[in-house]
Amino acid sequence: APHRGDVKAVETIRSVLGSCFSHPPKSGREGMATSSDRDEVNIAWHDITYDVPVSGKPNKQVGEERAAEEKNPRKRILHGLSGYVKAGQVVAVMGPSGSGKTSLIHVLGGRREYGVRGVFVINGESHENTRCLLSDLGYVTQEDVLMTSLTTRETLMYATRLRLATRELDVGKGPGQNASRAGAISAIVDKAIDDFDLERAANSPIGVTGQGGISGGEKRRLVIAMECVHKPKVLLLDEPTSGLDATTALLVVNKLRSIANGENCGHRAAVVTSIHQPRSSIMPLFDSAVLLADGREVYCGPTFTPLPNGGLSENGVIGWLKDVGYPCPPFESPPDFVMDLINTRVEEVDAGRDADKTGASQDAAETGGKPRVHDRAVVVKELTQSWLTSPRRDEYLRVGDEISSMDISSSSAKSGFRRRSSFVVWCTRFGALFSRTAVYKIREPSALATQAVNSVLVPLIVGSIYFDLPLTVSGAGDRLSAISLIVLVQAFMAFDQLLLFPKERGLYLHESNGGMYGTGVYYWARIIVESVSIIAFAIVCAVISYEMFHLDDSLDGRITFCVIIIAVTMAGASFLTMIGSLCKSFEQTNALAGTLLIILMLFDGNWINRRNIPVYYRWLADVSFLGYAVEAAVSSDFKRHDFVCTVRALQEEGCVPLSGIQILRSLDFDPDSTWPKFWLLVAVSLCYRL
């Protein structure tokens, strides 16, 4: 029997294909939902420019007037863009790679603030950016930022808990109400799973592409669902159809159409999405199209014009191109024609400069009778200049000016939801992040497995080598080496920080930039989850190594050694977390962390006597947290013992019995340094965390 999701998908495809060519998508008043306009957001942007700094050698041949600019060279990504999106509309941002589509989406979403100039008008009120809409904005990135070991339902649940942390939910004992907040969140998640056709993948781990898990289409719908659980008034998407087949892409865009119409949210939403090269049946689902090339406007306006009979005319982007002398040839897909026309490539530009203009080939089937232009940069320049002086642009901007003239008192972009107290919001976010981090850490093979090997298997191996160390002068060096190895192993125990944090970086940046939580609550939730496993495994390692080495047989000695091992493990975890946050890839973190830890290890007092360290390296011994731990642990054990000589050592080497304090002083260790070095470890751990 066919799966319910399959039947639902087939029915959706049939309805979409039928509506694309028989009835235009409703927008504006026709697609109005039951709620009032106060629940909707309209945005207009005027003369938006976006500059980014570039690195390079300054040009010495520039004039004095450009000397200041050459000191801080910048590249302009967006050149004076203007446009608008109203509630109930879906606007497509189209253009070739490098045209500025993603940059425009970032700017509209408030993800780019530095280097951005222009004015954003939100329901008649001017702003420098759109950060004021974060609580009512959904933002879908081009790359899927997901925790691969979580299931679809868990991912939606945590996203809902974080998104709705600031809002009071409808909880009570009345009809249609949920008895608790958890029940209300569960109901929202169930509805999202049903609305976005994720029933089949609800309890499946997300996984990694090519290594099992849910499909690419399900991932895209999941990411969109995560950004819609709070019923956003504005939804921004960066190429949501990339990597999907044509049918799945059609279903995704149709879902955007339904979101804009307010079919699931109770209010219409303003939707802006970048899309690379849509199929012909997708184009009618967009109310407006913004064509970009080299960061400049090529066209902004309707993708079609509705006819009285319910059909769609070509008096939109295709009609404008025909007016300026570039008609779409027969039998060619309009989106493909548009993208081919404005697709500029370096090799084509270079070739066009050297090409003989009289040698331009003609192909009526592909160009509609117009000579082919090899240098597409010329085409783009011609189109941008034609658009700047086009009456269509004036009409388009005139409609956008209606947003600027809106009465602020009658329309509001602020949410009408009841707000919770700041403390309750912080606790809610902390609980969600703590739970998600714990589940992810437990399920991620590279996390607990690495810690278990370092804290259980390696101490057993080292303990078997240094088993039952004798209290002899010759055995004192072995005690020092055994303790040094255990300290080094525990410093690497939290090596999973180098593996997991780079994976979580993208998700953290996406959620924190979206206003879902601040750095502080994420930091504390993550630290506490890590600390639980770190302390547990550190205790296991300390017990195994202490008993196998047969160190001082006293409760005080055991507790002191255990506390020192916990402290050095926490310091190592803090050190690795710091390195992981500074580097952008696992390769960088692995190389840097390994190198630095080995350098610190060499100056821990075991590999070279501190008195013999060259003067120019002695500062490393003073900053080595591994040296703090080794000195603290060795001092705690050695000062409790006297070391005797074996019979052979007395006969052959003239051995002299030594006290533990004498050996400590020969190593340049302070016998009373146990607790001062412990507190140094605590201080170092805090500094690395900061």
ABEGO torsion letter per residue (X at the ends): XBBAAAAAAAAAAAAAAAAAAABBBBBEAAABBABBAAABBBBBBBGBBBBBBBBEBBBAABBAAAAAAAABBBBBABBGBBEBBBBGBBBBBBEBBGAGAAAAAAAAAGABABGBBEBBBBGGBBBABAAAAAAABBBBBABBBBBAABBAAAAAAAAAAAAAAABBBBBEABBGBBABAAAAAAAAAAAAAAAAGAAAAAABBAEBBGAEEBBAAAAAAAAAAAAAAAGBABBBBBGAABGBBAAAAAAAAAAAAAAAAGAAAGBBBBBBBBBABBBAAAAAABABBBBBBGGBBABBEBABBBBAAGBBBABBAAAAAAAAGBBBBBGBBAAAAAAAAABBBAAAAAAAAABBAAABBBBAAAAGGBBBBABAAAAAAAAAAAAAABAAAAAAAAAAAAAAABBAAABBABBABBBBBAAAAAAAAAAAAAAAAAAAAAABAABAAAAAAAAAAAAAAAAAAABGBBBBAAAAAAAAAAAAAAAAAAAAAAAAAAAAAAAAAAAAAAAAAAGABBAAAAAAAAAAAAAAAAAAAAAAAAAAAAAAAGBBBBAAAAAAAAAAAAAAAAAAAAAAAAAAAABABAAAAAAAAAAAAAAAAAAAGAABBAAABBAAAAAAAAABAAAAAAAAAAAAAAAABBBBBBAAAAAAAGBBBBBAAAAAAAAGBBAAAAAAAAAAAAAAAAAAAX
